Amino acid sequence: MMSKVKILKNPEEVYFKTITLYHLEIDGKELLVNYEQDSNGSEISYIIDDEISHTPPEWLSEIDFGDEYIDYSFEDWFDDVRHELKEGQINDE
């Protein structure tokens, strides 16, 4: 006779971790952004010359992401738009 299994509670997430790699081209320059998110928060790093760096490339600070982000960094812009990014999309407004 087969054993009886009773589910006492619905499964619950105890900890999660997701790492997403974004391939971007900004003003003709390629940028690989590694977005790591877990139960404790999130972190952005950059893949530069096949190495992970927590410091963005220097040229990124010169990019204009629009009036809304004039006093902010790439990370602020990226955090706002990362859920909307789709392959082939061009954001030049």
C-alpha positions as MATLAB code, in Angstrom:
seq = 'MMSKVKILKNPEEVYFKTITLYHLEIDGKELLVNYEQDSNGSEISYIIDDEISHTPPEWLSEIDFGDEYIDYSFEDWFDDVRHELKEGQINDE';
ca = [
       0.000    0.000    0.000;
       1.332    3.452   -0.964;
       2.193    5.874    1.852;
      -0.077    8.815    2.469;
       1.518   12.293    2.125;
      -0.334   15.283    3.535;
       0.784   18.852    2.700;
       0.558   20.761    5.969;
       1.295   24.259    4.581;
       1.739   25.809    1.180;
       5.400   26.084    0.158;
       6.954   29.388    1.135;
       9.962   31.110   -0.340;
      12.675   31.375    2.257;
      15.384   32.950    0.137;
      15.707   33.859   -3.529;
      18.519   34.990   -5.795;
      18.360   36.096   -9.416;
      21.187   37.288  -11.629;
      20.228   38.976  -14.896;
      22.713   40.004  -17.581;
      21.730   43.002  -19.711;
      23.438   43.601  -23.070;
      23.163   47.319  -23.850;
      24.537   49.672  -26.453;
      24.742   53.278  -25.301;
      25.785   55.890  -27.854;
      27.493   53.159  -29.872;
      29.394   51.646  -26.924;
      28.572   48.184  -25.623;
      27.841   47.732  -21.950;
      27.194   44.507  -20.074;
      25.300   45.070  -16.845;
      25.037   42.307  -14.285;
      21.987   42.863  -12.051;
      21.995   40.675   -8.966;
      18.953   40.587   -6.716;
      18.273   38.478   -3.667;
      16.182   38.549   -0.523;
      18.587   41.106    0.976;
      18.524   43.657   -1.861;
      20.134   44.270   -5.235;
      23.481   45.206   -6.725;
      24.679   46.337  -10.134;
      28.041   45.352  -11.529;
      29.612   45.729  -14.950;
      31.473   43.252  -17.089;
      34.449   45.082  -18.541;
      37.055   43.128  -20.544;
      35.598   39.852  -19.209;
      36.079   41.027  -15.596;
      33.352   41.950  -13.107;
      33.633   45.523  -11.829;
      31.467   47.332   -9.304;
      32.653   50.620  -10.766;
      31.008   51.735  -14.017;
      33.196   52.579  -17.002;
      34.292   56.228  -16.986;
      32.472   57.066  -20.212;
      29.138   56.167  -18.605;
      29.196   59.284  -16.400;
      29.155   61.460  -19.541;
      25.926   59.975  -20.928;
      22.769   62.107  -20.896;
      19.778   60.049  -19.783;
      17.403   63.001  -20.008;
      16.353   65.929  -17.830;
      14.689   63.635  -15.304;
      18.086   62.078  -14.481;
      20.342   65.129  -14.789;
      21.385   64.941  -11.123;
      21.387   61.159  -10.950;
      23.520   58.273  -12.163;
      23.154   55.485  -14.700;
      22.133   53.195  -11.836;
      19.125   55.422  -11.055;
      18.025   55.437  -14.696;
      18.624   51.692  -15.028;
      16.661   50.893  -11.886;
      13.675   52.813  -13.278;
      13.681   51.239  -16.768;
      15.180   47.760  -16.384;
      11.764   46.049  -16.240;
      10.791   47.639  -19.543;
      13.929   46.801  -21.559;
      13.266   44.591  -24.599;
      15.639   43.336  -27.286;
      15.909   45.736  -30.201;
      14.268   48.593  -28.289;
      15.807   52.033  -28.771;
      15.337   54.542  -25.977;
      16.378   57.951  -27.314;
      13.773   60.265  -25.872;
];
